[in-house]
């Protein structure tokens, strides 16, 4: 159990600091450059593991079309939206909004994947939405104006995660985690490189040589996109999905501490209250129905950065 809880704490620290790494990268590297760095660096970590896995398991036909959907929906698109968000909002706010992923997973599962939700899960979804309003200081009109970039794009990223989780469960249930993780990073690398080339490259080549950018490359790409995925699935397989899902509650707290220490971001009352309300909603919306038909109910998805 010590190893499991150590892995859980380590995962929360890595994913919590990912929002700080994005802040460090997005100014010199640009939005597309940030996504390319995290995808490419993560792929470099996972590719050797993938080839070892492929050698042991033998060559099998890859579901490339389905992997393409997951690569776009779980990496390229949401990570672009997150980087865009952090040009407008603090890293700690982004981390709290990211924690709403299980709530959106319930909504999208109900709307698109015929998932049955219990009464407590609907209550959790409603509470989660109220928490978002508190976090926004009830300035909801900003979501429908030029202020959409920030909170709106961050919520859109969590919707991408939610859709991808259901899609992966439905169409890639028999595909290895190593294969899915590696190919989503490779696909994200290709798409972000195209975006980077189309927009003229990074904002500042000189800025890319700073120590903060180097830390961002190692932390966001190698650790956040590579090692963290392995830690998460280690907790799932050696512990339980329920234990792994508790990282949802630890990431924002970790991100708030990192943001305060490293970026001097203010921790406001709205932030704390909104966080607690959203956590309540996430807890209720992620609860499984304790019946024989448990597989028909929504099983919450971790809000990873």
Secondary structure, DSSP 8 states (H G I E B T S, - for coil): -HHHHHHHHHHHHHHHHHHHHHHHHHHHHHHHHHHHHHHHHHHHHHHHHHHHHHHHH------HHHHHHHHIIIIIHHHHHHHHHTTTS-HHHHHHHHTTHHHHHHHHHHHHS--B--HHHHHHHHHHHHHHHHHTTT-GGGGGSGGGTTHHHHHHHHHHHHHHHHHHHHHSTTS-HHHHHHHHHHHHHHHHHHHHHHTTS-S-TTGGGSHHHHHHIIIIIIIIIIIHHHHHHHHHHHT-HHHHHTHHHHHHHHHHHHHHHHH-----HHHHHHHHHHHHHHHHHT----STTGGGB--------
